[in-house]
Amino acid sequence: MNRDRPNRLIDRTLLSKAAKFAVVGLVNTLIDFGLFSVTHLYFGLPIIVANVFSWTVAVSGSYVMNTLVTFAAESNRELRASTYASFVGFQVGGLVANTATVFAASYLMPVLLAKALAIGVSFLVNFSLTHFVVFRPPPRSPEAP
């Protein structure tokens, strides 16, 4: 019996979830970036206001897509207000990282490049919090192999 097999299964499952999370994130990144660009550049909203608005719309879409696709097994594909609140609450960590990065980096580079950098920073924070806290798998029973 190969003792490495369970570890490879866990790694494959984690990588699959990270890939799905990244695809969902890409869709919502386009929404976030598009709304940020329009509200800041065309409507003149301040960077922080435009960023919080675009993030709020994108994170709501992210919750729905991650519940139905990425973490379908953990969520039973059921949208729940309590899970949404938890998801949004923990994604605030990503929002803080994103907003701080875009704001600070905007002094060093063009604002849209700063926004792109901020998206990368927040991906790392968001996936970690979502995977390990919001949609963590239920505890295994002692008799499970």
C-alpha positions in Angstrom: 0.0 0.0 0.0 1.4 3.4 -1.0 1.4 5.8 1.9 1.9 8.8 -0.4 -1.4 8.3 -2.2 -3.6 10.2 0.4 -1.2 13.2 0.3 -1.3 13.3 -3.5 -5.1 13.2 -3.4 -5.1 16.1 -0.9 -2.6 18.0 -3.0 -4.6 17.4 -6.2 -7.9 18.4 -4.5 -6.3 21.6 -3.2 -4.8 22.4 -6.6 -8.1 21.8 -8.3 -9.9 24.1 -5.8 -7.2 26.8 -6.3 -7.6 26.5 -10.1 -11.4 26.9 -9.9 -11.0 29.7 -7.4 -8.6 31.4 -9.8 -11.0 31.1 -12.7 -13.9 32.5 -10.6 -11.5 35.1 -9.5 -10.6 36.0 -13.0 -14.2 36.6 -13.9 -14.7 38.7 -10.9 -11.4 40.5 -11.4 -12.7 41.6 -14.8 -15.9 42.9 -13.1 -13.9 44.6 -10.3 -11.3 46.1 -12.7 -14.0 47.2 -15.2 -16.2 48.8 -12.5 -13.2 50.4 -10.8 -12.0 51.9 -14.1 -15.4 53.3 -15.0 -16.3 54.7 -11.6 -12.8 56.2 -11.0 -11.8 57.4 -14.5 -15.1 58.3 -16.0 -17.3 59.2 -13.0 -14.4 60.7 -10.9 -15.0 58.7 -7.7 -12.0 58.8 -5.4 -9.8 55.7 -5.6 -10.9 54.2 -2.3 -14.6 54.8 -3.0 -14.4 53.3 -6.5 -12.4 50.4 -5.2 -14.8 49.5 -2.4 -17.8 49.8 -4.8 -16.2 47.6 -7.5 -15.1 45.1 -4.8 -18.5 44.8 -3.3 -20.1 43.9 -6.6 -17.3 41.5 -7.5 -17.2 39.7 -4.1 -21.0 39.0 -4.3 -20.5 37.3 -7.7 -17.5 35.5 -6.3 -19.6 34.1 -3.4 -22.2 32.7 -5.7 -19.8 31.2 -8.2 -17.5 29.7 -5.5 -20.5 28.2 -3.6 -21.9 26.6 -6.8 -18.6 25.5 -8.3 -15.3 25.7 -6.3 -16.7 24.6 -2.9 -19.8 22.8 -4.1 -19.0 19.7 -2.0 -18.5 21.8 1.2 -21.6 24.0 0.6 -23.9 21.5 -1.0 -24.4 24.2 -3.6 -26.7 26.1 -1.2 -26.5 29.9 -1.0 -27.0 30.9 2.6 -27.1 34.3 4.2 -24.9 33.2 7.1 -22.2 31.8 4.7 -22.4 34.9 2.5 -21.9 37.1 5.6 -18.9 34.9 6.7 -17.5 34.9 3.1 -17.8 38.7 2.8 -16.4 39.2 6.3 -13.3 37.2 5.6 -12.9 38.7 2.1 -12.6 42.1 3.9 -9.0 40.9 4.5 -8.5 40.8 0.8 -10.3 44.2 0.4 -7.9 45.8 2.9 -4.9 44.3 1.2 -6.3 45.3 -2.2 -7.2 48.9 -1.2 -3.9 49.5 0.7 -1.9 48.2 -2.3 -3.8 50.2 -5.0 -3.6 53.3 -2.9 0.1 53.1 -2.0 1.2 51.8 -5.4 -0.8 54.6 -7.2 2.0 57.0 -6.0 4.6 54.8 -7.7 2.9 53.8 -11.0 -0.2 54.4 -13.1 -3.4 53.7 -11.1 -4.6 50.9 -13.4 -1.2 49.1 -13.0 -1.5 49.6 -9.3 -5.0 48.1 -9.4 -3.6 45.1 -11.3 -0.9 44.6 -8.6 -3.5 44.9 -5.9 -5.6 42.1 -7.4 -2.6 39.7 -7.2 -2.0 40.6 -3.6 -5.6 40.1 -2.6 -5.9 36.7 -4.5 -3.4 35.2 -2.0 -5.2 36.6 1.0 -8.7 35.7 -0.3 -8.0 32.1 -1.3 -6.3 31.3 2.0 -9.2 32.7 4.0 -11.9 31.1 1.8 -10.3 27.7 1.7 -9.1 27.3 5.3 -11.9 29.2 7.1 -15.2 29.8 5.2 -15.5 26.6 3.2 -13.4 24.3 5.3 -14.3 20.6 5.0 -16.3 19.0 7.8 -14.2 17.1 10.3 -13.5 13.5 9.4 -14.9 10.8 11.5 -12.3 8.7 13.4 -13.4 5.5 11.5 -13.0 7.2 8.0 -10.0 5.8 6.1 
